[in-house]
Amino acid sequence: MKHILKRLSIIGITLLCCLALTHATLHHFQKHTPKKVYIVPEIEHKKSVKKNEKLYAHLKPKPVDQKELFYRTIIENNIFAPLGWKPKKPTPIYRLIGTHIPVGQEIKATAILQETSGESTIRIVSIGTKLGEDTYVADIQPKQIVLKKGKLRIPLRLSTNKFLSSSQTRK
């Protein structure tokens, strides 16, 4: 009985070695496909484009740095944080650009807000417009609005800074 078990174990080990060698040779001869990097074709350079390079700069493709893409996960996330941890989204900060209060009641009062954190997005809002998960526009008055975030009321006033003072305009 011991003799039969010994032969079976030798045959099993031989089969495992053969499978491992077959796998290694197939892996060695398999073609490695590089990561796909999409390159946008160059913009056709016309005389007008050459004259206005700054005007058309946003149409040019941005260079892709492979090392930066590789380390992006480490840069964006805390690798020492516990599992399941997600970074907090920054609370958006809004700036009031202008308000429009109509004379008649047919049109709702509107305001223009600029989100200053992150991308500088501009939104046209009216009363009841949601700005986030728990933030919405509660009231719009001339030159001010009130945002409500949970139980907190956040008043935003239109800044009265003048771009040019009267002494600069008289020159």
Backbone as CSV, one residue per row, in Angstrom:
resi,resn,N_x,N_y,N_z,CA_x,CA_y,CA_z,C_x,C_y,C_z
1,MET,0.811,-1.188,0.000,0.000,0.000,0.000,0.862,1.263,0.000
2,LYS,1.940,1.213,0.818,2.842,2.362,0.856,3.512,2.560,-0.483
3,HIS,3.804,1.484,-1.148,4.458,1.527,-2.446,3.553,2.206,-3.488
4,ILE,2.248,1.931,-3.457,1.295,2.504,-4.398,1.134,4.005,-4.136
5,LEU,1.035,4.403,-2.861,0.919,5.810,-2.513,2.162,6.596,-2.919
6,LYS,3.330,5.946,-2.782,4.579,6.599,-3.168,4.600,6.860,-4.665
7,ARG,4.160,5.876,-5.465,4.122,6.039,-6.919,3.099,7.110,-7.334
8,LEU,1.939,7.103,-6.665,0.918,8.108,-6.989,1.411,9.525,-6.671
9,SER,2.122,9.692,-5.562,2.634,11.021,-5.227,3.715,11.457,-6.211
10,ILE,4.538,10.535,-6.672,5.566,10.870,-7.671,4.902,11.274,-8.989
11,ILE,3.870,10.549,-9.389,3.151,10.872,-10.628,2.477,12.241,-10.487
12,GLY,1.879,12.526,-9.322,1.221,13.809,-9.092,2.203,14.966,-9.143
13,ILE,3.361,14.792,-8.517,4.385,15.840,-8.538,4.885,16.049,-9.958
14,THR,5.043,14.980,-10.719,5.494,15.094,-12.107,4.471,15.865,-12.940
15,LEU,3.193,15.549,-12.745,2.151,16.271,-13.486,2.136,17.761,-13.116
16,LEU,2.271,18.079,-11.847,2.311,19.483,-11.430,3.505,20.219,-12.038
17,CYS,4.655,19.579,-12.074,5.840,20.200,-12.684,5.627,20.447,-14.170
18,CYS,5.007,19.467,-14.861,4.743,19.633,-16.294,3.782,20.799,-16.534
19,LEU,2.745,20.890,-15.716,1.805,22.001,-15.857,2.481,23.346,-15.592
20,ALA,3.343,23.405,-14.588,4.037,24.646,-14.274,4.965,25.057,-15.414
21,LEU,5.686,24.098,-15.990,6.575,24.405,-17.118,5.776,24.863,-18.338
22,THR,4.651,24.218,-18.595,3.812,24.613,-19.732,3.286,26.040,-19.539
23,HIS,2.838,26.333,-18.340,2.342,27.682,-18.042,3.448,28.729,-18.197
24,ALA,4.650,28.417,-17.713,5.761,29.364,-17.806,6.157,29.613,-19.253
25,THR,6.202,28.578,-20.066,6.592,28.776,-21.472,5.513,29.551,-22.236
26,LEU,4.237,29.257,-21.964,3.175,30.004,-22.636,3.201,31.477,-22.223
27,HIS,3.444,31.734,-20.962,3.513,33.113,-20.475,4.718,33.840,-21.072
28,HIS,5.822,33.123,-21.264,7.031,33.742,-21.808,6.858,34.131,-23.272
29,PHE,6.201,33.281,-24.050,6.055,33.545,-25.480,4.819,34.374,-25.823
30,GLN,3.995,34.634,-24.852,2.814,35.445,-25.107,3.232,36.894,-25.307
31,LYS,2.635,37.567,-26.298,2.972,38.964,-26.563,2.398,39.844,-25.471
32,HIS,3.227,40.744,-24.981,2.764,41.696,-23.986,2.214,42.906,-24.713
33,THR,0.955,43.236,-24.451,0.330,44.396,-25.081,0.535,45.602,-24.185
34,PRO,1.067,46.674,-24.721,1.269,47.868,-23.895,-0.065,48.522,-23.557
35,LYS,-0.049,49.363,-22.524,-1.255,50.100,-22.155,-1.626,51.041,-23.290
36,LYS,-2.919,51.193,-23.487,-3.385,52.056,-24.564,-3.259,53.517,-24.137
37,VAL,-2.586,54.282,-24.919,-2.456,55.712,-24.705,-3.052,56.384,-25.932
38,TYR,-4.075,57.148,-25.700,-4.747,57.806,-26.807,-4.077,59.148,-27.084
39,ILE,-3.628,59.309,-28.291,-2.973,60.544,-28.703,-3.884,61.247,-29.702
40,VAL,-4.207,62.452,-29.379,-5.076,63.244,-30.241,-4.244,63.758,-31.408
41,PRO,-4.751,63.669,-32.633,-3.972,64.160,-33.767,-3.731,65.663,-33.675
42,GLU,-2.662,66.084,-34.264,-2.291,67.506,-34.252,-3.344,68.343,-34.976
43,ILE,-3.486,69.562,-34.532,-4.404,70.501,-35.177,-3.764,70.971,-36.473
44,GLU,-4.578,71.096,-37.490,-4.073,71.579,-38.767,-3.614,73.027,-38.590
45,HIS,-2.371,73.287,-38.927,-1.819,74.619,-38.709,-2.057,75.490,-39.947
46,LYS,-3.056,76.317,-39.824,-3.330,77.294,-40.866,-2.657,78.596,-40.471
47,LYS,-2.611,79.523,-41.384,-1.976,80.811,-41.092,-2.687,81.521,-39.951
48,SER,-4.010,81.449,-39.916,-4.758,82.124,-38.850,-4.495,81.476,-37.499
49,VAL,-4.277,80.154,-37.483,-4.005,79.459,-36.225,-2.615,79.830,-35.725
50,LYS,-1.656,79.927,-36.626,-0.302,80.293,-36.216,-0.275,81.703,-35.628
51,LYS,-1.082,82.594,-36.162,-1.124,83.962,-35.643,-1.766,84.010,-34.259
52,ASN,-2.743,83.150,-34.039,-3.497,83.176,-32.786,-3.271,81.891,-31.981
53,GLU,-2.011,81.574,-31.680,-1.694,80.354,-30.930,-2.376,80.333,-29.567
54,LYS,-2.429,81.472,-28.885,-3.048,81.519,-27.562,-4.553,81.290,-27.645
55,LEU,-5.154,81.729,-28.721,-6.593,81.591,-28.888,-6.984,80.124,-29.037
56,TYR,-6.152,79.344,-29.722,-6.456,77.947,-29.984,-5.680,76.997,-29.075
57,ALA,-5.083,77.481,-28.008,-4.276,76.636,-27.121,-5.120,75.572,-26.430
58,HIS,-6.373,75.859,-26.154,-7.232,74.885,-25.463,-7.572,73.692,-26.348
59,LEU,-7.370,73.785,-27.660,-7.659,72.679,-28.566,-6.504,71.697,-28.696
60,LYS,-5.329,72.100,-28.270,-4.165,71.226,-28.391,-4.221,70.133,-27.331
61,PRO,-3.775,68.926,-27.671,-3.788,67.850,-26.674,-2.742,68.098,-25.585
62,LYS,-3.094,67.700,-24.371,-2.166,67.850,-23.266,-1.270,66.614,-23.205
63,PRO,0.020,66.794,-22.893,0.905,65.635,-22.831,0.526,64.710,-21.680
64,VAL,0.684,63.396,-21.910,0.338,62.393,-20.912,1.628,61.881,-20.287
65,ASP,1.742,62.017,-18.978,2.912,61.518,-18.257,2.541,60.173,-17.648
66,GLN,3.175,59.083,-18.117,2.839,57.744,-17.653,3.169,57.542,-16.178
67,LYS,4.267,58.155,-15.699,4.626,58.007,-14.289,3.580,58.655,-13.396
68,GLU,3.078,59.816,-13.819,2.065,60.501,-13.022,0.773,59.686,-12.977
69,LEU,0.394,59.059,-14.093,-0.795,58.220,-14.098,-0.619,57.019,-13.173
70,PHE,0.589,56.471,-13.135,0.867,55.297,-12.309,0.738,55.626,-10.825
71,TYR,1.213,56.795,-10.419,1.188,57.180,-9.010,-0.059,57.984,-8.622
72,ARG,-1.013,58.144,-9.533,-2.191,58.965,-9.261,-2.984,58.449,-8.057
73,THR,-3.114,57.128,-7.907,-3.866,56.563,-6.786,-3.229,56.919,-5.461
74,ILE,-1.918,56.872,-5.396,-1.215,57.200,-4.158,-1.339,58.687,-3.862
75,ILE,-1.286,59.520,-4.903,-1.377,60.969,-4.717,-2.780,61.366,-4.254
76,GLU,-3.807,60.788,-4.853,-5.179,61.192,-4.548,-5.711,60.604,-3.251
77,ASN,-5.254,59.446,-2.870,-5.793,58.771,-1.691,-4.714,58.586,-0.644
78,ASN,-5.138,58.435,0.596,-4.233,58.175,1.698,-4.037,56.667,1.801
79,ILE,-2.854,56.162,1.489,-2.641,54.714,1.497,-2.542,54.160,2.916
80,PHE,-2.415,55.019,3.919,-2.330,54.559,5.297,-3.671,54.628,6.014
81,ALA,-4.714,55.054,5.329,-6.041,55.148,5.924,-6.659,53.756,6.016
82,PRO,-7.628,53.552,6.916,-8.275,52.243,7.016,-9.059,51.913,5.753
83,LEU,-9.319,50.618,5.560,-10.050,50.178,4.370,-11.449,50.780,4.359
84,GLY,-11.913,51.163,3.193,-13.235,51.756,3.047,-13.260,53.253,3.249
85,TRP,-12.134,53.842,3.616,-12.067,55.278,3.840,-12.114,55.990,2.507
86,LYS,-12.878,57.064,2.440,-12.931,57.881,1.232,-12.596,59.313,1.612
87,PRO,-11.826,60.017,0.781,-11.494,61.403,1.114,-12.741,62.277,1.088
88,LYS,-12.770,63.265,1.980,-13.907,64.176,2.034,-13.863,65.126,0.842
89,LYS,-15.035,65.365,0.291,-15.127,66.341,-0.792,-15.074,67.728,-0.166
90,PRO,-14.316,68.651,-0.775,-14.263,69.991,-0.193,-15.622,70.680,-0.287
91,THR,-15.964,71.395,0.766,-17.226,72.127,0.783,-17.129,73.287,-0.200
92,PRO,-18.065,73.386,-1.141,-17.980,74.472,-2.116,-18.226,75.830,-1.458
93,ILE,-17.498,76.818,-1.914,-17.637,78.182,-1.436,-18.207,78.997,-2.596
94,TYR,-19.285,79.710,-2.314,-19.968,80.459,-3.363,-19.758,81.955,-3.186
95,ARG,-19.756,82.655,-4.305,-19.647,84.108,-4.313,-20.802,84.643,-5.154
96,LEU,-21.472,85.652,-4.645,-22.593,86.241,-5.357,-22.075,87.236,-6.389
97,ILE,-22.482,87.054,-7.637,-22.058,87.948,-8.710,-23.142,88.978,-9.013
98,GLY,-24.398,88.551,-8.959,-25.475,89.488,-9.237,-26.836,88.884,-8.937
99,THR,-27.835,89.757,-8.793,-29.207,89.305,-8.581,-30.126,90.018,-9.563
100,HIS,-31.259,89.386,-9.856,-32.272,89.982,-10.720,-33.619,89.784,-10.050
101,ILE,-34.211,90.882,-9.627,-35.530,90.847,-9.005,-36.510,91.467,-9.993
102,PRO,-37.446,90.695,-10.552,-38.368,91.244,-11.551,-39.438,92.118,-10.901
103,VAL,-39.961,93.057,-11.692,-41.013,93.951,-11.212,-42.325,93.180,-11.127
104,GLY,-42.640,92.439,-12.159,-43.857,91.631,-12.168,-43.590,90.283,-11.514
105,GLN,-44.632,89.593,-11.118,-44.477,88.305,-10.457,-44.462,87.128,-11.441
106,GLU,-44.483,87.414,-12.754,-44.491,86.341,-13.744,-43.146,85.611,-13.800
107,ILE,-42.069,86.319,-13.529,-40.721,85.744,-13.597,-40.179,85.621,-12.179
108,LYS,-39.544,84.508,-11.883,-38.955,84.301,-10.563,-37.693,85.138,-10.409
109,ALA,-37.371,85.464,-9.169,-36.117,86.164,-8.876,-34.968,85.188,-9.113
110,THR,-33.902,85.680,-9.730,-32.745,84.838,-10.021,-31.477,85.492,-9.494
111,ALA,-30.449,84.670,-9.314,-29.153,85.160,-8.866,-28.071,84.408,-9.621
112,ILE,-26.914,85.040,-9.742,-25.766,84.416,-10.404,-24.724,84.145,-9.326
113,LEU,-24.373,82.854,-9.164,-23.390,82.431,-8.167,-22.171,81.856,-8.858
114,GLN,-21.014,82.081,-8.254,-19.771,81.506,-8.750,-19.210,80.608,-7.660
115,GLU,-18.944,79.356,-8.008,-18.332,78.430,-7.059,-16.825,78.659,-7.122
116,THR,-16.234,79.098,-6.017,-14.820,79.479,-6.023,-13.900,78.337,-5.662
117,SER,-14.399,77.262,-5.073,-13.537,76.119,-4.755,-13.527,75.170,-5.947
118,GLY,-12.365,74.629,-6.263,-12.250,73.736,-7.414,-12.336,74.512,-8.708
119,GLU,-13.138,74.011,-9.637,-13.329,74.727,-10.895,-14.246,75.914,-10.635
120,SER,-13.989,76.993,-11.277,-14.760,78.216,-11.069,-16.008,78.172,-11.947
121,THR,-17.040,77.454,-11.474,-18.267,77.320,-12.249,-19.260,78.402,-11.863
122,ILE,-19.997,78.869,-12.832,-21.001,79.911,-12.621,-22.375,79.285,-12.832
123,ARG,-23.281,79.542,-11.877,-24.624,78.989,-11.942,-25.652,80.090,-11.793
124,ILE,-26.745,79.978,-12.537,-27.879,80.876,-12.391,-28.923,80.105,-11.596
125,VAL,-29.295,80.654,-10.431,-30.178,79.944,-9.509,-31.412,80.769,-9.197
126,SER,-32.451,80.088,-8.746,-33.656,80.753,-8.252,-33.980,80.143,-6.891
127,ILE,-35.030,80.614,-6.241,-35.385,80.125,-4.914,-35.758,78.646,-5.007
128,GLY,-35.134,77.839,-4.139,-35.387,76.400,-4.118,-34.382,75.577,-4.902
129,THR,-33.450,76.214,-5.605,-32.454,75.484,-6.381,-31.477,74.782,-5.439
130,LYS,-31.258,73.479,-5.662,-30.320,72.719,-4.840,-28.906,72.939,-5.362
131,LEU,-27.981,73.239,-4.454,-26.581,73.454,-4.816,-25.704,72.295,-4.391
132,GLY,-26.202,71.439,-3.563,-25.459,70.285,-3.087,-26.437,69.297,-2.493
133,GLU,-25.894,68.377,-1.683,-26.764,67.378,-1.080,-27.770,68.019,-0.125
134,ASP,-27.299,68.943,0.710,-28.182,69.543,1.702,-28.191,71.071,1.646
135,THR,-27.702,71.659,0.559,-27.654,73.109,0.422,-28.616,73.547,-0.683
136,TYR,-29.420,74.559,-0.383,-30.318,75.099,-1.398,-30.510,76.594,-1.168
137,VAL,-31.029,77.278,-2.189,-31.254,78.717,-2.118,-32.579,78.948,-1.401
138,ALA,-32.533,79.658,-0.253,-33.736,79.895,0.543,-34.426,81.202,0.166
139,ASP,-33.649,82.264,-0.115,-34.257,83.563,-0.374,-33.344,84.384,-1.280
140,ILE,-33.947,85.203,-2.136,-33.192,86.110,-3.004,-33.763,87.506,-2.814
141,GLN,-32.908,88.427,-2.433,-33.252,89.830,-2.238,-32.317,90.663,-3.115
142,PRO,-32.601,91.972,-3.307,-31.663,92.790,-4.086,-30.281,92.802,-3.425
143,LYS,-29.270,92.463,-4.168,-27.864,92.460,-3.769,-27.528,91.472,-2.656
144,GLN,-28.394,90.497,-2.382,-28.053,89.460,-1.412,-28.952,88.242,-1.598
145,ILE,-28.430,87.079,-1.212,-29.228,85.858,-1.197,-28.924,85.127,0.101
146,VAL,-29.787,84.172,0.430,-29.597,83.365,1.626,-29.596,81.899,1.206
147,LEU,-28.505,81.208,1.544,-28.409,79.772,1.307,-28.743,79.063,2.610
148,LYS,-29.371,77.911,2.527,-29.697,77.144,3.717,-29.035,75.779,3.608
149,LYS,-28.193,75.476,4.606,-27.491,74.197,4.648,-27.877,73.515,5.951
150,GLY,-28.814,72.588,5.865,-29.362,71.982,7.070,-30.145,73.033,7.835
151,LYS,-29.746,73.300,9.081,-30.389,74.358,9.877,-29.623,75.673,9.789
152,LEU,-28.460,75.665,9.166,-27.607,76.845,9.067,-28.029,77.708,7.888
153,ARG,-28.165,78.998,8.137,-28.495,79.961,7.073,-27.230,80.753,6.743
154,ILE,-26.861,80.782,5.459,-25.638,81.451,5.012,-26.019,82.620,4.111
155,PRO,-25.870,83.862,4.597,-26.178,85.008,3.729,-24.980,85.344,2.834
156,LEU,-25.251,85.634,1.579,-24.223,86.084,0.633,-24.627,87.456,0.142
157,ARG,-23.704,88.391,0.236,-23.991,89.761,-0.199,-23.124,90.099,-1.406
158,LEU,-23.646,90.950,-2.253,-22.924,91.401,-3.434,-21.826,92.352,-2.989
159,SER,-20.601,92.095,-3.420,-19.500,92.976,-3.036,-19.641,94.300,-3.761
160,THR,-19.330,95.380,-3.047,-19.492,96.722,-3.616,-18.154,97.326,-4.027
161,ASN,-17.144,96.493,-4.211,-15.836,97.000,-4.641,-15.943,97.524,-6.062
162,LYS,-15.410,98.711,-6.272,-15.410,99.287,-7.611,-14.130,98.868,-8.323
163,PHE,-14.252,98.588,-9.603,-13.073,98.200,-10.364,-12.148,99.393,-10.597
164,LEU,-12.723,100.508,-10.905,-11.940,101.727,-11.120,-12.476,102.809,-10.206
165,SER,-11.586,103.466,-9.522,-12.042,104.568,-8.668,-12.235,105.809,-9.530
166,SER,-12.893,106.811,-8.993,-13.210,108.012,-9.769,-11.946,108.784,-10.144
167,SER,-10.863,108.675,-9.354,-9.626,109.376,-9.687,-8.938,108.765,-10.908
168,GLN,-9.135,107.443,-11.109,-8.509,106.785,-12.262,-9.265,107.075,-13.549
169,THR,-10.562,107.304,-13.464,-11.349,107.536,-14.673,-11.203,108.956,-15.203
170,ARG,-10.744,109.911,-14.402,-10.617,111.306,-14.841,-9.351,111.561,-15.648
171,LYS,-8.434,110.655,-15.677,-7.155,110.874,-16.383,-7.330,111.044,-17.826
